[in-house]
Amino acid sequence: MTVLGTVVATLLAAVGSSTAAAQEQPAPVTAQQTAVSPADPADLIYQGYYAPLAADAAALAGPELSEVVCTSAATCVMIGDYTTTSGADSSAIVTLKDSVTTTLPTAAPDGGSQALLTGLACGGEGACVARGTFLDATGTRVPMITRSQDGIWSSLPVEPPMGVAAQDVSLAALSCGTPTFCVAVGRYPLGRSPSNQANKEFILEIRDDQMSIESLTMPADLPGAQVQLTGIDCRGPDFCAATGQYYAPGAADDHGSVLVTRSTGGWSAVSGDWPTGGGSIDNGFAAIACTGPDACFAAGPARAEAGIAQNVIATLKSGVWETSWLPNLPHEYNYGNDAVRMSCATGGPCAITAARYVRGIGTHFVVYGWFDGIWTISRVIYPQVPGGGTRELEGLSCTADTCTGIGRVSDNRGNAEAFVLRSVDGTWTGTRHSYPHPHPHYSVFTSLSCGSAISCTAVGRVRASDNQHVQHTQGLILTSAPADVGTTITPTRVVLNNEAYVDVPLIATTGVWGPSPVTLSYRWYADGGVLPGESDRKLMVTSALMGKKLSVEVTGVRSGSGTVSVRSNETAPVFPSLFAKVYPHVLGWPTVGATLTVGSGAWRPEPDELVYQWLLDGRPIAGQVRSTMVVPAGAVGKQISVRSTGRKLGYVDSSLTSLVVGPVAAGTLTTPVPRISGTAKVGATLNVTAGWTPRVDMLKYQWRQNGHPIAGATQRRYKIPASLKSKRLSVLVTGSKAGYTSASVASARTTPIKGR
């Protein structure tokens, strides 16, 4: 497998003339492979340069490149914004073809000006489409589409649906399935009043030379919901898949994901279901990518009922979307800003980048990889930044052989440098790239596209000041190319994850050995001894290996070049297996006297034993270790949670705590109407009885005559004096109990009191 390597690259400061629309690439500076990451190939070099200026660009004014699409190893198309000599904002289209870079201003439709491009897609060589806006003859900014046919670009306004103003239409995402079939998703408002701010989603199809708009019918289970489609991927002449989010105004927490597909039967939309275990999708699926027609993935952040943000993957199979959890790294928690970039090659592989909070370390990125038909997760290994700083991932591209990412590292002074990531069978590393420019303020790559495994192009910008401290911006282009490495085998380091777990595959990261073709074989070791019969790149770790240190020896063979063997690092002693983390949740109302139950979800695998501990304000409640609990009186005003621990032979115990419920409300006392017994005549004694639920701590009585309290008549029994002859008596009974709200109930009145 040949992939894009990661090495320290130096860009040549070659600035194009403000009057030159096309120029040869300047002679690039070749990167010396003295700081390669563990699995970098030895047959790639980098070349970098500034994008040439558009003919009407102001001096040293862009273009600030924002997106690139490569249709082959030799051809890439880019878009970016710049400032014209008149001070207006405009967009440029930059084409890299056979080592020649051309920059052209974007022409607005007839009668318009100041075209700005916001998205780009290509269906094949010389067949690209860009979406954007322009100022029409009235000075109003309205949507447009720009198309290339055989290298010639032309722009057309987007005709809005009947009754909709053009300036209210916006295009959100774009994809091309063939050279003559592209689709954009967008929206327009249904109303402008504060009481009607809903949007209507639509599909803009571009087929051959025709554009048509079709309103999208939302799922029947989302009446009145506001929907926003944010991503789309088309594969072939009749298939597309899109994703986004919905929000139902006025309904608490009523939000989630929308999944849309197009086949020969037209467009259809469904709301995204939640994986087993419960929860809610916070902001919808953030990214979507397909490996072919009717074979797609959508990913995004979600919030489980325990309050922890986790990543969810939706898989399209045979026209049906199914959701499941993406894997987690052991001993790490993950919050928000997840699943931000996604890319798939036809037939695979796929990759997703996501921000993850790593407990005790800070915010780092992880990369999910879909290699060999399964999703795996890896933490990105970053270069060190003096003084600390932040890291962001801003581009991702997969080919049939590998996946490559682009991003930036910034220090605590605001300076930034770009870095390149790349995968070899799911393992990722990153290396910084700096630029020889006086007084740089920051540099960043914004997009990446690979025309082949060894030919990738990244675009971005650098902002700097010259020796007179004049601020200016330049567009950056970084490309890879193969190098002549001779005929001897050049191996790379062989790397294993430091931690290995029972029942979890351990995969050897071999990198790319060159020059191609090199055949690799594998020999696995446990505590230095050979493991018989284990000769694959992937080792299934069994319970018999628990506590042992694992390593692998890789041998490369190439005709005429002999053999070379490399031994990997040794893992830590094999750990027991880990449970898939399933957060418990509390079922029932947090009220004194109510019964609460643990909802545990589906543990994977099923534990031998589940142990519970109920908590009050985070502290264990003595004796409350079952799956149910009656809320005690002392819990009023406090919050309840439950901790569940899964145990299984050969596995690490997993203890997780639910979200709190509460504060706990006081219980409610109930009783039937009290009954008065005895004869209603002067001198007789009346008695009252009542059954309370639950049993009360104290009862108070107040006898009444004709509805008025009788002074001193506060006992359960009452002897009728002569003064009450002809009166009707009743009694008010008040019950009280710790943790409950006191309750009072009056009896029915007696018949008029008779004389002796």
C-alpha atoms as one frame of an Amber mdcrd trajectory, in Angstrom:
protein
   0.000   0.000   0.000   1.427   3.411  -0.948   0.297   6.423   1.070   1.056
  10.069   1.608   3.938  10.477   4.059   4.282  13.057   6.769   7.523  15.020
   6.775   8.633  18.509   7.666   8.003  20.597   4.536   9.436  23.968   3.572
   7.430  26.135   1.178   9.122  28.318  -1.385   7.970  31.933  -1.211   7.078
  32.267  -4.875   4.556  35.068  -5.308   2.711  35.332  -8.612   2.497  38.583
 -10.507  -0.695  40.589 -10.071  -1.105  40.594 -13.814  -0.319  36.938 -14.475
  -3.340  34.676 -14.736  -1.258  31.553 -15.376   2.284  30.555 -14.497   4.535
  27.557 -14.127   4.974  26.280 -10.592   8.179  27.698  -9.107  10.939  25.236
  -8.448   9.872  23.607  -5.157  12.013  23.052  -2.126  12.386  19.309  -1.568
  11.623  18.115   1.939  14.467  16.228   3.549  13.270  13.082   5.298  15.077
  13.655   8.565  11.992  13.975  10.773   9.671  11.300   9.476   6.924   9.867
  11.670   6.970   6.151  12.547   5.613   4.836   9.268   6.513   7.413   6.625
   7.293   6.163   3.127  10.728   6.738   1.685   9.457   7.271  -1.837   7.647
  10.640  -1.479   8.789  14.248  -1.431   6.832  17.473  -0.891   6.716  20.629
  -2.930   5.038  23.818  -1.808   4.402  27.284  -3.225   2.123  30.299  -3.092
  -0.943  30.393  -5.323  -0.606  32.838  -8.219  -2.712  35.991  -8.014  -5.758
  36.684 -10.150  -5.346  39.274 -12.902  -7.451  41.862 -11.039  -6.072  41.128
  -7.546  -4.496  43.782  -5.391  -0.803  43.285  -4.647  -0.166  40.420  -2.208
  -3.935  39.904  -1.775  -4.744  36.227  -1.808  -6.396  34.202  -2.951  -7.134
  32.720   0.476  -7.824  29.166  -0.694 -10.731  27.454   1.070 -11.411  24.219
  -0.850  -9.697  21.828  -3.275 -10.973  18.845  -5.280  -8.567  16.593  -7.189
 -10.047  14.625 -10.074  -6.815  12.748 -10.844  -3.197  12.573  -9.743  -2.382
  15.395 -12.187  -5.426  17.688 -11.916  -6.899  19.657  -8.995  -9.358  22.563
  -8.824  -9.408  25.103  -5.962 -11.459  28.113  -4.905 -10.595  31.069  -2.674
 -11.362  34.708  -1.904  -9.218  37.764  -2.616  -9.411  41.559  -2.777  -9.431
  43.270  -6.173  -7.484  46.398  -7.079 -10.714  48.362  -6.590 -11.086  47.024
  -3.013 -14.008  44.707  -3.783 -14.302  41.136  -2.483 -14.205  38.423  -5.133
 -13.462  34.716  -5.592 -10.905  32.978  -7.765 -10.819  29.549  -9.370  -7.342
  28.021  -9.276  -6.522  25.014 -11.475  -3.463  22.796 -11.077  -2.971  20.640
 -14.176   0.210  18.862 -15.212   2.317  21.050 -12.877   0.858  24.326 -14.255
  -1.181  26.501 -11.880  -3.742  28.933 -13.324  -5.782  31.501 -11.387  -8.931
  33.002 -12.915 -11.408  35.496 -11.453 -14.915  34.058 -11.028 -17.311  35.602
 -13.499 -20.747  36.565 -12.182 -23.901  35.811 -14.236 -24.876  38.377 -16.842
 -25.526  41.789 -15.298 -23.958  40.833 -11.953 -20.688  41.397 -10.103 -18.577
  40.380  -7.102 -19.060  36.623  -7.286 -18.137  34.779  -4.060 -17.773  30.975
  -4.018 -18.529  28.911  -0.906 -18.382  25.289  -2.102 -16.903  23.059  -4.810
 -17.565  19.587  -6.246 -16.323  17.690  -9.297 -17.855  14.773 -11.153 -14.810
  14.047 -13.274 -11.915  15.553 -15.201 -12.907  19.032 -16.421 -16.441  18.735
 -14.980 -16.732  20.777 -11.773 -19.467  22.843 -10.145 -19.156  25.595  -7.527
 -21.893  27.203  -5.454 -21.871  30.786  -4.231 -23.498  34.204  -4.477 -23.198
  37.395  -6.524 -24.563  40.943  -6.575 -27.352  41.276  -9.122 -28.191  44.459
 -11.039 -30.015  45.891  -7.970 -27.042  45.273  -5.650 -28.775  42.368  -3.879
 -26.674  39.277  -3.086 -28.358  36.199  -4.568 -27.311  32.550  -5.135 -25.474
  31.289  -8.217 -23.928  28.153  -9.714 -20.635  28.134 -11.641 -19.847  25.198
 -13.958 -16.801  24.094 -15.911 -16.974  22.166 -19.154 -13.660  21.263 -20.750
 -11.922  23.961 -18.722 -14.361  26.771 -19.558 -16.304  28.242 -16.622 -19.752
  29.848 -16.860 -22.127  31.135 -14.164 -25.908  31.030 -13.838 -28.256  32.481
 -11.213 -30.327  30.035  -9.165 -34.005  30.567  -9.950 -35.938  30.540  -6.641
 -39.203  28.625  -6.131 -42.369  30.508  -7.047 -43.200  33.171  -4.460 -39.741
  33.125  -2.857 -37.305  36.047  -3.129 -33.929  35.072  -4.592 -32.004  36.692
  -1.715 -33.803  34.362   0.730 -32.446  31.217  -0.950 -29.201  29.722   0.398
 -27.195  26.708  -0.757 -25.631  24.632   2.034 -23.805  21.695   0.422 -22.915
  20.325  -3.028 -21.848  16.995  -4.561 -21.455  15.479  -8.023 -22.181  11.849
  -8.876 -21.073  11.990 -12.533 -19.658  14.663 -14.858 -23.227  15.612 -15.832
 -25.111  15.089 -12.552 -24.652  17.266  -9.459 -26.922  18.083  -6.515 -27.004
  20.943  -4.010 -29.124  21.153  -0.871 -30.448  24.430   0.456 -33.263  26.221
   2.199 -35.470  29.274   2.206 -37.619  30.778   4.995 -41.348  30.086   5.127
 -41.981  33.332   6.951 -40.254  36.355   8.423 -42.457  37.085  11.446 -41.275
  36.170  14.979 -44.048  33.548  15.104 -43.002  31.935  11.809 -39.271  31.403
  11.426 -39.349  27.903   9.934 -37.279  26.976   6.877 -38.131  24.850   3.870
 -35.433  22.504   2.601 -35.041  21.967  -1.140 -32.951  19.969  -3.591 -31.267
  21.648  -6.580 -30.467  19.079  -9.267 -28.053  19.952 -12.076 -28.313  17.433
 -14.892 -26.636  18.100 -18.226 -27.483  21.777 -18.914 -30.659  21.916 -16.802
 -31.228  23.068 -13.209 -34.381  22.149 -11.285 -35.517  22.761  -7.694 -37.581
  20.226  -5.743 -38.972  20.806  -2.259 -38.021  18.057   0.156 -40.803  16.324
   2.066 -39.770  15.821   5.675 -40.521  12.656   7.689 -44.093  12.312   8.934
 -42.873  12.006  12.540 -41.418  15.543  12.449 -44.496  17.775  12.027 -43.593
  21.448  12.271 -39.899  20.759  12.800 -37.236  23.096  11.408 -34.782  21.092
   9.298 -31.302  22.063   8.087 -29.404  19.822   5.690 -25.654  20.282   6.049
 -23.964  17.580   3.963 -24.462  15.506   0.813 -22.562  12.832  -1.139 -23.596
  11.588  -4.599 -22.298   8.354  -6.144 -23.383   7.545  -9.661 -26.044   9.054
 -11.932 -29.060   8.461  -9.676 -27.902   8.080  -6.080 -27.251  10.667  -3.354
 -27.353  10.695   0.434 -27.664  13.792   2.625 -27.835  14.526   6.316 -28.610
  17.338   8.706 -30.529  18.192  11.827 -34.012  19.114  12.943 -35.388  21.151
  15.809 -38.996  21.353  16.941 -39.648  24.861  18.390 -41.217  24.864  21.811
 -40.532  21.197  22.497 -37.828  20.683  25.107 -34.960  18.536  23.824 -36.905
  17.716  20.669 -34.018  17.758  18.246 -32.014  15.212  16.321 -30.856  14.037
  12.934 -32.364  13.761   9.472 -31.150  11.299   6.821 -32.076  11.756   3.164
 -31.512   9.437   0.211 -32.107   9.684  -3.520 -32.503   6.661  -5.756 -34.379
   5.946  -8.944 -37.590   6.296  -6.914 -36.859   9.904  -5.943 -35.994  11.615
  -2.668 -37.017  10.332   0.769 -36.210  11.486   4.301 -36.255   9.760   7.683
 -35.382  10.876  11.197 -32.319   9.215  12.684 -33.059   6.536  15.288 -31.031
   6.242  18.456 -28.767   3.232  19.087 -29.617   0.706  21.778 -29.265   2.283
  25.211 -31.205   5.520  24.801 -30.217   9.169  24.451 -30.570  12.073  22.035
 -28.606  13.304  19.040 -27.514  16.814  19.962 -27.085  18.588  16.638 -27.750
  16.000  13.979 -25.174  14.165  11.939 -22.317  16.515  11.127 -20.806  14.598
   8.217 -21.752  12.079   5.540 -19.766  10.049   3.002 -20.462   7.067   0.754
 -18.380   4.167  -0.517 -20.779   3.634  -3.431 -24.474   3.715  -4.345 -26.653
   2.601  -1.422 -23.580   2.284   0.830 -23.044   5.309   3.062 -22.073   6.435
   6.545 -23.220   9.478   8.509 -21.582  10.472  11.786 -22.149  12.997  14.498
 -22.073  13.752  18.230 -24.822  12.524  20.510 -25.684  12.709  24.183 -26.465
   9.537  26.078 -28.862   9.589  29.006 -25.859   9.711  31.337 -24.979  13.127
  29.868 -21.762  12.022  28.184 -21.333  13.037  24.549 -20.559  10.048  22.332
 -20.208   9.509  18.613 -22.861   7.732  16.581 -22.510   6.210  13.118 -25.448
   5.654  10.782 -24.967   3.013   8.100 -27.061   2.776   4.933 -27.646  -0.834
   3.861 -30.192  -1.946   1.279 -32.025   1.359   1.541 -32.323   1.264   5.361
 -30.374   3.426   7.824 -29.129   1.704  10.985 -27.396   3.545  13.846 -24.787
   2.273  16.266 -22.102   3.578  18.614 -18.622   4.322  17.386 -15.887   2.757
  19.533 -14.204   4.638  22.382 -10.641   4.707  23.611 -10.215   3.084  27.056
 -10.353   5.345  30.111 -11.361   8.490  28.208 -14.374  10.776  28.258 -15.626
  12.645  25.243 -17.528  15.939  25.124 -18.933  17.817  22.156 -17.352  19.129
  18.912 -17.282  15.632  17.527 -17.319  13.957  14.133 -16.436  17.149  12.261
 -14.839  15.717   9.069 -15.526  12.533   7.115 -14.280  11.015   3.849 -14.743
   7.704   2.044 -13.102   6.262  -1.042 -15.156   4.167  -3.440 -15.271   0.747
  -1.819 -13.451   2.129   1.237 -11.561   2.986   3.323 -13.276   5.754   5.324
 -12.138   8.092   8.072 -13.728  10.510  10.537 -11.937  13.150  12.587 -13.362
  14.120  15.971 -12.431  16.306  18.924 -12.252  14.388  22.169 -11.638  15.438
  25.751  -9.033  13.102  27.199  -9.208  13.053  30.967  -6.105  14.629  32.507
  -4.586  15.622  29.150  -6.844  18.221  27.543  -8.581  18.470  24.187  -7.067
  16.178  21.571  -8.292  14.752  18.292  -9.022  11.167  17.488  -9.492   9.558
  14.104 -11.960   6.801  13.342 -10.898   4.538  10.490 -12.999   2.083   8.481
 -10.415  -0.442   7.325 -11.123  -4.103   6.580 -14.853  -3.508   7.109 -14.680
  -2.430  10.781 -14.480   0.915  12.574 -11.437   1.514  14.755 -10.317   4.537
  16.761  -6.857   6.060  17.166  -5.581   9.053  19.088  -3.713  11.505  16.863
  -0.022  11.820  17.776   0.827  15.516  17.567   4.160  17.315  17.361   5.168
  19.267  20.448   4.298  22.976  20.454   6.552  25.358  22.432   4.563  26.881
  25.263   1.530  24.681  24.606  -1.342  25.606  22.321  -4.296  24.261  20.359
  -4.734  21.776  17.548  -7.418  21.642  14.884  -8.198  19.306  11.990  -9.469
  21.062   8.862  -9.364  18.609   5.950  -9.654  14.891   5.215  -9.403  12.779
   2.045  -9.436   9.021   1.430  -8.275   7.051  -1.611  -8.436   3.343  -2.321
  -5.225   2.836  -0.328  -5.218   5.245   2.594  -6.660   8.332   4.272  -4.880
  11.647   4.802  -5.757  14.665   6.966  -4.655  18.283   7.162  -4.864  20.713
  10.071  -2.931  23.194  12.170  -1.077  23.577  15.433  -0.980  26.970  17.155
   1.095  28.117  20.113  -0.010  30.259  23.029   1.070  33.431  21.223  -1.345
  32.986  18.327   1.240  31.743  15.813   0.131  28.700  13.838   1.647  26.121
  11.531   0.020  23.528   9.318   0.520  19.814   9.828  -0.277  16.726   7.765
  -1.777  13.511   9.129  -1.833  10.198   7.387  -3.020   6.679   8.078  -1.464
   3.316   7.496  -4.077   0.675   8.269  -5.703   2.892  10.878  -2.678   4.358
  12.693  -2.207   8.130  12.384   0.678  10.498  12.998   1.138  14.234  12.431
   4.064  16.527  11.608   4.239  20.345  11.476   4.992  22.404   8.346   6.474
  25.898   8.610   6.988  28.532   5.901   9.984  30.807   5.216   8.225  34.140
   5.330   9.338  37.256   7.288   7.291  37.899  10.429   4.561  35.270   9.910
   1.376  35.812  11.906  -0.184  32.445  11.173  -0.509  29.795   8.496  -3.269
  27.260   8.109  -4.484  24.666   5.643  -8.236  24.558   5.106  -8.870  21.705
   2.664  -7.264  18.562   1.280  -7.935  16.267  -1.676  -6.040  13.246  -2.951
  -6.085  12.216  -6.596  -4.224   9.004  -5.703  -2.498   7.462  -2.714   0.758
   9.266  -3.540  -0.673  12.485  -4.965  -2.442  14.806  -2.525  -2.939  18.562
  -2.601  -3.635  20.757   0.415  -4.646  24.410   0.211  -4.776  27.217   2.737
  -3.336  30.612   3.516  -0.643  32.462   5.404  -1.013  35.917   6.895   2.191
  37.827   7.483   3.780  41.240   7.478   6.750  42.354   5.400   9.770  44.250
   6.618   7.706  47.450   6.686   5.055  45.617   8.810   2.455  45.805   6.039
  -0.126  43.043   6.503  -0.907  40.765   3.565  -2.318  37.323   2.811  -1.131
  34.603   0.450  -2.726  31.380  -0.709  -0.738  28.202  -0.003  -0.552  24.998
  -2.037   1.266  21.857  -0.891   1.568  18.809  -3.158   3.235  15.401  -2.873
   5.180  13.502  -5.519   7.112  10.213  -5.778  10.900  10.172  -5.606  13.524
   7.804  -6.977  14.704   5.675  -4.049  16.876   3.129  -5.878  16.497  -0.629
  -5.858  17.229  -1.652  -2.251  14.310  -2.252   0.091  13.652   0.721   2.362
  11.626  -0.435   5.382   9.711   1.679   7.858   9.243   1.263  11.569   6.743
  -1.375  12.691   4.474  -0.072  15.435   2.010  -1.727  17.829  -0.384   0.029
  20.180   1.237   0.088  23.607  -1.903  -1.330  25.247  -3.379  -4.704  24.243
  -6.622  -6.235  25.529  -8.090  -9.725  25.515 -10.622 -10.225  22.685  -9.464
  -6.996  20.947  -7.468  -7.403  17.681  -3.905  -6.077  17.686  -2.843  -4.772
  14.264   0.735  -4.213  13.123   1.327  -0.802  11.556   3.892  -1.494   8.850
   3.930   1.681   6.811   4.939   1.529   3.157   8.071  -0.386   2.213   9.642
   0.584  -1.074  10.240   0.573  -3.852   7.055  -1.257  -4.766   6.281  -4.111
  -4.872   7.453  -5.442  -1.494   5.771  -8.525  -0.014   5.483  -8.544   3.779
   5.227 -11.500   6.157   4.630 -11.498   9.920   5.831 -13.433  12.974   4.281
 -12.726  16.383   5.980 -13.083  19.783   4.705 -13.298  23.393   7.284 -12.525
  26.091   9.952 -13.082  23.424   8.712 -16.534  22.356   7.254 -17.254  18.913
   3.464 -17.700  18.736   2.925 -20.746  16.461   0.559 -20.286  13.526   0.239
 -16.502  13.904   1.408 -15.070  10.581  -1.158 -12.369   9.757  -0.884  -8.619
  10.194  -3.765  -8.818  12.688  -3.467 -10.847  15.911  -6.589 -11.788  17.849
  -5.507 -11.500  21.488  -6.835 -14.483  23.479  -7.181 -14.936  27.232  -4.116
 -17.232  27.127  -1.995 -14.135  26.376  -3.221 -12.109  29.364  -0.273 -10.593
  31.239   2.226 -11.227  28.430   4.101  -8.652  26.344   3.483  -8.898  22.592
   5.629  -7.919  19.611   5.809  -8.693  15.896   8.604  -9.112  13.361   7.887
  -8.018   9.786   9.974  -9.281   6.871   9.900  -7.630   3.453  10.792  -9.499
   0.245  11.352  -7.905  -3.182  12.594  -9.591  -6.325  16.246  -8.660  -6.893
  16.460  -6.731  -3.609  16.762  -9.496  -1.008  14.937  -9.372   2.340  14.767
  -6.949   5.257  13.272  -7.674   8.720  12.112  -5.130  11.312  10.980  -5.886
  14.888   8.210  -3.804  16.462   8.013  -2.298  19.909   6.802  -4.541  22.736
   3.373  -3.888  24.236   2.632  -3.555  27.915   1.375  -6.798  29.544  -1.963
  -7.747  27.988  -4.888  -6.360  29.944  -8.207  -8.122  30.585 -10.975  -7.188
  28.191 -13.056  -4.078  28.583 -16.806  -3.842  28.688 -18.472  -1.556  26.179
 -19.461   1.338  28.430 -23.217   1.439  29.011 -24.348   4.239  31.265 -27.227
   3.457  33.642 -30.223   5.729  33.978 -32.883   6.193  36.659 -36.496   5.284
  35.878 -39.326   6.719  37.980 -40.284  10.000  39.651 -37.934  11.317  42.372
 -40.585  11.580  45.087 -40.442  10.315  48.681 -42.066   6.902  48.826 -41.821
   6.289  45.062 -39.968   3.272  43.702 -37.014   4.026  41.411 -35.544   1.433
  39.033 -32.178   1.183  37.272 -32.260   1.196  33.479 -28.964  -0.412  32.476
 -29.212  -0.771  28.709 -27.547  -3.626  26.821 -24.077  -4.504  28.165 -21.619
  -5.937  25.666 -20.781  -8.691  26.466 -23.398  -9.664  29.048 -21.764  -9.460
  32.493 -21.779 -12.308  34.986 -22.934  -9.889  37.667 -24.328  -6.371  37.883
 -23.900  -4.563  41.197 -25.723  -1.350  42.062 -25.197   1.432  44.585 -27.753
   4.197  44.959 -26.327   7.649  45.709 -27.789  10.701  47.455 -26.016  13.933
  46.489 -23.175  11.704  45.265 -22.839   9.732  48.519 -23.765   6.043  48.926
 -27.100   5.298  50.622 -26.505   2.543  53.162 -28.121  -0.740  52.203 -29.471
   0.471  48.846 -27.672  -1.974  46.542 -30.524  -3.491  44.528 -31.892  -2.550
  41.115 -34.857  -0.809  42.776 -35.108   1.624  45.676 -37.945   3.274  47.562
 -37.029   6.935  47.968 -36.405   7.600  51.699 -37.843  10.532  53.632 -34.397
  12.046  54.189 -33.927  12.583  50.440 -36.256  15.620  50.182 -34.503  18.438
  48.299 -31.538  16.268  47.331 -30.494  14.567  44.088 -30.415  10.839  43.403
 -28.190   8.849  41.054 -27.128   5.224  40.732 -23.788   3.576  40.038 -23.746
   0.237  38.218 -20.728  -2.072  38.108 -20.417  -4.873  35.565 -18.263  -7.874
  36.442 -17.201 -10.775  34.265 -14.372 -13.272  34.466 -11.448 -12.089  32.330
 -12.779  -8.534  32.057 -11.974  -5.296  33.841 -14.799  -4.219  36.127 -16.650
  -1.271  34.645 -18.379   1.200  36.992 -20.486   4.008  35.567 -22.765   6.525
  37.246 -26.055   7.808  35.863 -27.213  11.376  35.561 -28.782  12.741  38.724
 -32.550  13.089  39.082 -34.214  15.503  41.441 -34.342  17.456  43.572 -36.519
  14.910  45.389 -40.030  16.152  46.101 -42.003  15.442  49.272 -44.353  12.465
  49.137 -48.140  12.657  49.118 -50.340  11.182  51.860 -53.695   9.713  50.873
 -56.718   8.524  52.903 -60.374   7.731  52.277 -62.987  10.048  53.837 -62.945
   9.491  57.651 -65.996   7.646  59.070 -67.857   8.655  62.274 -69.352   5.832
  64.335 -71.697   6.050  67.360 -75.238   7.380  68.076 -75.952  11.006  67.228
 -77.636  12.041  70.505 -76.773  14.087  73.539 -74.504  12.208  75.983 -73.323
   9.638  73.436 -69.659   9.294  72.417 -68.684   9.519  68.741 -65.543   7.892
  67.303 -63.707   8.600  64.001 -61.632   6.129  61.943 -59.455   6.653  58.827
 -56.861   4.527  56.968 -53.779   6.470  55.752 -51.338   5.467  53.000 -48.536
   5.244  53.875 -48.917   4.900  57.628 -48.562   8.335  59.210 -46.402   9.425
  62.138 -49.064  11.670  63.713 -52.829  12.389  63.488 -54.674  15.512  64.612
 -58.455  15.872  65.042 -60.788  18.853  65.048 -64.513  18.240  65.685 -66.934
  20.712  64.110 -70.598  21.655  64.559 -72.357  22.852  61.436 -68.867  23.375
  59.890 -67.463  25.497  62.765 -64.616  24.250  65.031 -65.616  23.172  68.540
 -63.158  24.528  71.094 -61.176  21.792  72.847 -62.668  18.968  70.730 -59.348
  17.638  69.400 -59.386  13.939  70.315 -60.370  10.897  68.305 -63.456  10.396
  70.519 -65.969  13.097  71.366 -68.839  13.030  73.945 -71.788  15.103  72.736
 -72.871  17.839  75.182 -76.499  19.052  75.490 -75.547  22.368  73.897 -75.169
  20.673  70.537 -78.739  19.332  70.374 -80.105  19.661  66.832 -76.596  20.447
  65.461 -74.811  18.338  62.806 -71.280  17.216  63.663 -68.192  16.419  61.479
 -64.479  15.993  62.094 -61.335  17.210  60.219 -58.467  14.699  60.386 -54.871
  15.877  59.596 -52.079  13.357  58.996 -48.323  14.116  58.971 -45.228  12.051
  58.224 -41.512  12.876  57.745 -40.723  13.490  54.089 -44.393  13.919  53.157
 -46.665  16.902  52.737 -49.288  16.976  55.512 -52.854  16.253  54.363 -56.270
  17.065  55.875 -59.547  15.255  55.133 -63.040  16.061  56.553 -65.698  13.468
  57.335 -69.311  13.633  56.296 -71.729  15.393  58.696 -73.904  13.398  61.106
 -77.670  13.620  61.246 -78.993  16.355  63.636 -78.144  15.537  67.258 -81.159
  14.231  69.236 -81.918  14.843  72.892 -81.608  12.170  75.546
